């Protein structure tokens, strides 16, 4: 509400809406400001705002699909880890006095299990503190340019994860570029904005390299194809759009195509992760049970 009141006051004092939006760069991204400025210049501000609305709805929908797909595996993993820790801390130690009274040499799996349980009880607090500190440090490091570049490069090398990251990035790139070009933003500036909003530094670096290879300010299929990130299908569809004079239409089809690929990749990920996580937790808990039975 405070931001909107400030925007209203700026407009009343004679500023354009796009200039007023630049006061809050953390709230309104460059894509938003550029679209509003293009709408003001072309006299189609209402259409530009409607296009922004549809754009952000589609972006939010894609983000929600990824988050929703990870909820169930995260719940399974969390409950499994809590179950294992509960067994190690509260259940397994109760058997130690019984085994001591019975005497004899315990089987190797049982000795490993008891040692792990004793270590978890004795050093559980330091391990928890070190783990939490490591996670905090890692999160801070991943925010740095070097950390982000390393993390984004790893994402593009993992099976299934790579398909999700690239499909989401390509769909976002095409959708952003389509929205900007359709509203009259020059291609070089549109590429700059798409580079900042694509969500992966490796792909953004490739877009920046392609932007430097754009010589005539209009053709982008060739410069993108010269790199190693963008697939041939995407650049071919871009080339067709440029040749037919309907680049926004081609970008819209590209976004739709990679939205479909994103849905498929997410389904594959969830289909694979669910049984793998359940099997992994079952193996750990089964190891605990078998180790106890072997000792008996």
Buried (B, 14 or more C-beta within 10 A) or exposed (E): EEEEEEBEEBEEEEBBBBBBBBEEEEEBBBBBBBBBBBBBBEEBBEBBBEBBEEBBEBBEEBEEBBEEBBEEBEEBBEEBEEBBEEBBEEEBBEBEEEBEEEEEEBBEBBBEBBEBBBEBBEEEEEEEEEEEEEEEEEEEEBEEEEBBBBBBEEBBEEEBBBBBBBBBBBBBBBBBBBBBBBBBBBBEBBBBBBBBBBBBBBBBBBBEBBBEBBEEEEBBBBBBBEBEBBEEEBBEBBBBBBEEEEBBBBBBBBBBBBBEBBBEBBEBBBEEBEEEBBEEBEEBBEBBEBBBEEBE
